[in-house]
Amino acid sequence: MFTGIIESLGKVDSLRIVGGDVRLRIQTDLDMSDVHLGDSIATNGICLTVIDWGENWYAADVSRESLNRTTLGNWKAGQPVNVEKAMLPTTRFGGHIVSGHVDAVGEITLVRADARSIYYEVTAPAEIARYLAEKGSVTVDGISLTINHLRGCVISLNLIPHTAERTNIDTWKVGSKVNLEVDVLARYIERLLLGDKAADTTEQSKISMDFLAENGFLK
């Protein structure tokens, strides 16, 4: 589990194909002295399992599922990435609950200055729009952010100078792809609302406006 508060700006050191998957090595200035084999480190919002590490680097294997669901398949050596170690029970919970399980890839569609902050618009895939809420939380490339406004699938965000200095957002341009993770509570609420229908394997098991009306959630 993570908070979405980025601890370090790392860099992709290498990527190589191993048995059809990818083995990734990341350079970082994180304190690696308390890292153990099997620990989790979020890298651009992707929860990766440490399989090897040193004083200023760690390595992880990346499955086909992660390659298909995230931007990682397009990463290049030298690319900056946002890094966060898994939270401790004593960690200040400054962000929101982040699992490191990316839901979808979004696209930066607008970037402009807004006083001292930077204003971004990110277009999310339609299938995750129902999990997004104005003033709710979303994770973008591992960064815990508040949704300022929501227009259909378009998320608007303001990032302050401190976030710009500590993360890789200066690489975000119009057309850039970013990893998105919705608030985990929204996913569980959807499953709970389904009740017994959660076991249904047909498309009818999805939450719809008709389903909500039938079960008294809409008037």
Helices and strands as residue ranges (DSSP letters): E 8-18, E 21-27, E 40-43, E 46-54, E 57-62, H 64-69, G 72-74, E 80-85, E 104-114, E 117-123, G 126-131, E 137-140, E 143-146, E 149-151, E 154-159, H 161-166, G 169-171, E 177-182, H 184-194, G 195-199, G 203-205, H 209-214
